[in-house]
Amino acid sequence: MAALTIRLPNSVHQKIKELAERDQISVNQFIASAAAEKMASVLTLDYLKAEAAKGRRSDFEHYMGQAPDVPAQDGDERV
């Protein structure tokens, strides 16, 4: 495991301490969890962008053409 020194404004550090205490975890655990959540968010966005880039308009139009042309069900109308 690696050690990392970060500088935080006192107000941010204090709020992290309070939130960590509320969750009954250490400040280190809180920050590690927050970093992991942010990393997962960024990696998910990267993945979705990469998948979207593989899409082809012709495939989209083909599958949209397979959908039946029926009126929207109650509650699904456009507003």
VORO-801533 format. One record per atom (N, C-alpha, C): residue number from 1; chain; atom name; x, y, z. Coordinates in nm, 3 decimals, m for minus. Example, Ala and Ser with C-alpha at 12.3 -4.5 7.8 and 13.67 -1.06 7.14 Angstrom:
REM VORO-801533
  nr kette atom    east   north      up
   1     A    N   1.319  m0.569   0.780
   1     A   CA   1.230  m0.450   0.780
   1     A    C   1.320  m0.330   0.780
   2     A    N   1.285  m0.225   0.708
   2     A   CA   1.367  m0.106   0.714
   2     A    C   1.290   0.003   0.787
END
This chain:
REM VORO-801533
  nr kette atom    east   north      up
   1     A    N   0.085  m0.117   0.000
   1     A   CA   0.000   0.000   0.000
   1     A    C   0.090   0.123   0.000
   2     A    N   0.050   0.225  m0.073
   2     A   CA   0.130   0.348  m0.084
   2     A    C   0.078   0.455   0.011
   3     A    N   0.168   0.539   0.057
   3     A   CA   0.130   0.652   0.142
   3     A    C   0.127   0.776   0.053
   4     A    N   0.036   0.866   0.084
   4     A   CA   0.018   0.986   0.005
   4     A    C  m0.010   1.103   0.099
   5     A    N   0.061   1.211   0.081
   5     A   CA   0.037   1.330   0.161
   5     A    C  m0.042   1.429   0.075
   6     A    N  m0.153   1.477   0.127
   6     A   CA  m0.232   1.577   0.055
   6     A    C  m0.257   1.697   0.145
   7     A    N  m0.273   1.810   0.083
   7     A   CA  m0.304   1.932   0.157
   7     A    C  m0.451   1.964   0.134
   8     A    N  m0.522   1.985   0.243
   8     A   CA  m0.665   2.017   0.237
   8     A    C  m0.691   2.144   0.315
   9     A    N  m0.787   2.222   0.270
   9     A   CA  m0.829   2.335   0.354
   9     A    C  m0.882   2.281   0.487
  10     A    N  m0.862   2.356   0.592
  10     A   CA  m0.905   2.311   0.726
  10     A    C  m1.053   2.275   0.728
  11     A    N  m1.134   2.353   0.660
  11     A   CA  m1.279   2.327   0.660
  11     A    C  m1.311   2.192   0.596
  12     A    N  m1.242   2.158   0.489
  12     A   CA  m1.264   2.029   0.422
  12     A    C  m1.217   1.915   0.512
  13     A    N  m1.101   1.932   0.572
  13     A   CA  m1.049   1.830   0.662
  13     A    C  m1.145   1.806   0.778
  14     A    N  m1.196   1.914   0.836
  14     A   CA  m1.288   1.901   0.949
  14     A    C  m1.416   1.827   0.907
  15     A    N  m1.470   1.860   0.791
  15     A   CA  m1.593   1.794   0.745
  15     A    C  m1.567   1.646   0.717
  16     A    N  m1.451   1.614   0.661
  16     A   CA  m1.417   1.474   0.637
  16     A    C  m1.408   1.399   0.769
  17     A    N  m1.346   1.460   0.868
  17     A   CA  m1.337   1.396   1.000
  17     A    C  m1.476   1.369   1.056
  18     A    N  m1.566   1.467   1.044
  18     A   CA  m1.703   1.450   1.096
  18     A    C  m1.776   1.338   1.023
  19     A    N  m1.765   1.337   0.892
  19     A   CA  m1.833   1.234   0.813
  19     A    C  m1.775   1.095   0.839
  20     A    N  m1.645   1.086   0.855
  20     A   CA  m1.582   0.958   0.885
  20     A    C  m1.628   0.906   1.022
  21     A    N  m1.633   0.996   1.119
  21     A   CA  m1.681   0.957   1.252
  21     A    C  m1.825   0.908   1.245
  22     A    N  m1.907   0.979   1.169
  22     A   CA  m2.047   0.941   1.155
  22     A    C  m2.060   0.800   1.097
  23     A    N  m1.972   0.768   1.001
  23     A   CA  m1.975   0.634   0.940
  23     A    C  m1.891   0.532   1.017
  24     A    N  m1.831   0.575   1.126
  24     A   CA  m1.747   0.491   1.210
  24     A    C  m1.633   0.428   1.131
  25     A    N  m1.566   0.511   1.052
  25     A   CA  m1.449   0.468   0.978
  25     A    C  m1.339   0.572   0.998
  26     A    N  m1.218   0.537   0.961
  26     A   CA  m1.107   0.631   0.974
  26     A    C  m1.112   0.734   0.860
  27     A    N  m1.041   0.845   0.883
  27     A   CA  m1.028   0.945   0.778
  27     A    C  m0.962   0.883   0.656
  28     A    N  m0.861   0.800   0.677
  28     A   CA  m0.794   0.732   0.565
  28     A    C  m0.893   0.648   0.485
  29     A    N  m0.977   0.571   0.555
  29     A   CA  m1.076   0.488   0.486
  29     A    C  m1.173   0.575   0.408
  30     A    N  m1.215   0.686   0.469
  30     A   CA  m1.309   0.776   0.403
  30     A    C  m1.250   0.830   0.273
  31     A    N  m1.125   0.878   0.281
  31     A   CA  m1.061   0.937   0.163
  31     A    C  m1.034   0.830   0.057
  32     A    N  m0.992   0.711   0.099
  32     A   CA  m0.968   0.602   0.004
  32     A    C  m1.097   0.565  m0.068
  33     A    N  m1.206   0.561   0.006
  33     A   CA  m1.336   0.528  m0.054
  33     A    C  m1.381   0.637  m0.151
  34     A    N  m1.361   0.764  m0.111
  34     A   CA  m1.398   0.875  m0.198
  34     A    C  m1.317   0.872  m0.327
  35     A    N  m1.188   0.844  m0.317
  35     A   CA  m1.102   0.836  m0.435
  35     A    C  m1.145   0.721  m0.525
  36     A    N  m1.179   0.607  m0.466
  36     A   CA  m1.223   0.491  m0.544
  36     A    C  m1.354   0.521  m0.616
  37     A    N  m1.446   0.590  m0.549
  37     A   CA  m1.573   0.626  m0.613
  37     A    C  m1.550   0.719  m0.731
  38     A    N  m1.464   0.818  m0.715
  38     A   CA  m1.433   0.911  m0.823
  38     A    C  m1.367   0.837  m0.939
  39     A    N  m1.274   0.748  m0.908
  39     A   CA  m1.207   0.671  m1.011
  39     A    C  m1.308   0.586  m1.089
  40     A    N  m1.400   0.522  m1.019
  40     A   CA  m1.501   0.440  m1.085
  40     A    C  m1.588   0.525  m1.177
  41     A    N  m1.621   0.645  m1.133
  41     A   CA  m1.702   0.736  m1.213
  41     A    C  m1.631   0.774  m1.342
  42     A    N  m1.504   0.811  m1.331
  42     A   CA  m1.426   0.852  m1.448
  42     A    C  m1.408   0.734  m1.543
  43     A    N  m1.375   0.617  m1.489
  43     A   CA  m1.354   0.500  m1.574
  43     A    C  m1.483   0.457  m1.643
  44     A    N  m1.596   0.470  m1.574
  44     A   CA  m1.725   0.436  m1.636
  44     A    C  m1.755   0.530  m1.751
  45     A    N  m1.731   0.659  m1.732
  45     A   CA  m1.753   0.755  m1.839
  45     A    C  m1.661   0.726  m1.958
  46     A    N  m1.535   0.694  m1.931
  46     A   CA  m1.442   0.658  m2.039
  46     A    C  m1.493   0.536  m2.116
  47     A    N  m1.541   0.436  m2.042
  47     A   CA  m1.592   0.314  m2.105
  47     A    C  m1.713   0.345  m2.193
  48     A    N  m1.806   0.424  m2.140
  48     A   CA  m1.927   0.456  m2.216
  48     A    C  m1.895   0.537  m2.341
  49     A    N  m1.800   0.629  m2.330
  49     A   CA  m1.759   0.706  m2.448
  49     A    C  m1.697   0.614  m2.553
  50     A    N  m1.614   0.521  m2.509
  50     A   CA  m1.549   0.428  m2.603
  50     A    C  m1.654   0.339  m2.671
  51     A    N  m1.752   0.293  m2.594
  51     A   CA  m1.858   0.210  m2.652
  51     A    C  m1.942   0.291  m2.750
  52     A    N  m1.974   0.415  m2.715
  52     A   CA  m2.055   0.500  m2.803
  52     A    C  m1.981   0.526  m2.935
  53     A    N  m1.850   0.539  m2.928
  53     A   CA  m1.771   0.565  m3.049
  53     A    C  m1.776   0.447  m3.146
  54     A    N  m1.807   0.328  m3.096
  54     A   CA  m1.815   0.209  m3.181
  54     A    C  m1.949   0.201  m3.255
  55     A    N  m2.047   0.282  m3.212
  55     A   CA  m2.180   0.275  m3.271
  55     A    C  m2.182   0.324  m3.415
  56     A    N  m2.277   0.269  m3.491
  56     A   CA  m2.294   0.311  m3.630
  56     A    C  m2.437   0.357  m3.649
  57     A    N  m2.452   0.469  m3.716
  57     A   CA  m2.585   0.525  m3.741
  57     A    C  m2.673   0.426  m3.814
  58     A    N  m2.617   0.352  m3.909
  58     A   CA  m2.696   0.256  m3.987
  58     A    C  m2.753   0.147  m3.897
  59     A    N  m2.676   0.101  m3.798
  59     A   CA  m2.728   0.000  m3.704
  59     A    C  m2.843   0.059  m3.622
  60     A    N  m2.826   0.183  m3.575
  60     A   CA  m2.931   0.250  m3.498
  60     A    C  m3.060   0.258  m3.580
  61     A    N  m3.048   0.304  m3.704
  61     A   CA  m3.167   0.319  m3.788
  61     A    C  m3.230   0.185  m3.819
  62     A    N  m3.148   0.082  m3.837
  62     A   CA  m3.202  m0.053  m3.862
  62     A    C  m3.289  m0.099  m3.745
  63     A    N  m3.237  m0.088  m3.623
  63     A   CA  m3.312  m0.136  m3.507
  63     A    C  m3.430  m0.047  m3.474
  64     A    N  m3.417   0.083  m3.497
  64     A   CA  m3.532   0.171  m3.476
  64     A    C  m3.643   0.137  m3.575
  65     A    N  m3.604   0.093  m3.695
  65     A   CA  m3.703   0.053  m3.795
  65     A    C  m3.777  m0.072  m3.757
  66     A    N  m3.724  m0.150  m3.665
  66     A   CA  m3.789  m0.272  m3.620
  66     A    C  m3.896  m0.246  m3.514
  67     A    N  m3.894  m0.129  m3.454
  67     A   CA  m3.990  m0.095  m3.348
  67     A    C  m4.125  m0.067  m3.412
  68     A    N  m4.232  m0.117  m3.350
  68     A   CA  m4.366  m0.093  m3.406
  68     A    C  m4.404   0.055  m3.395
  69     A    N  m4.479   0.102  m3.493
  69     A   CA  m4.525   0.240  m3.494
  69     A    C  m4.664   0.245  m3.430
  70     A    N  m4.665   0.256  m3.299
  70     A   CA  m4.792   0.257  m3.224
  70     A    C  m4.794   0.381  m3.134
  71     A    N  m4.914   0.424  m3.095
  71     A   CA  m4.922   0.540  m3.005
  71     A    C  m4.858   0.507  m2.869
  72     A    N  m4.813   0.611  m2.803
  72     A   CA  m4.754   0.593  m2.670
  72     A    C  m4.860   0.544  m2.572
  73     A    N  m4.816   0.463  m2.476
  73     A   CA  m4.907   0.417  m2.371
  73     A    C  m4.932   0.532  m2.273
  74     A    N  m5.041   0.521  m2.197
  74     A   CA  m5.069   0.624  m2.097
  74     A    C  m4.949   0.646  m2.007
  75     A    N  m4.910   0.771  m1.990
  75     A   CA  m4.796   0.806  m1.905
  75     A    C  m4.666   0.817  m1.982
  76     A    N  m4.663   0.771  m2.108
  76     A   CA  m4.541   0.777  m2.187
  76     A    C  m4.547   0.887  m2.294
  77     A    N  m4.649   0.971  m2.289
  77     A   CA  m4.663   1.074  m2.392
  77     A    C  m4.552   1.178  m2.379
  78     A    N  m4.521   1.239  m2.491
  78     A   CA  m4.426   1.353  m2.489
  78     A    C  m4.500   1.476  m2.438
  79     A    N  m4.429   1.557  m2.365
  79     A   CA  m4.490   1.680  m2.314
  79     A    C  m4.427   1.800  m2.379
END
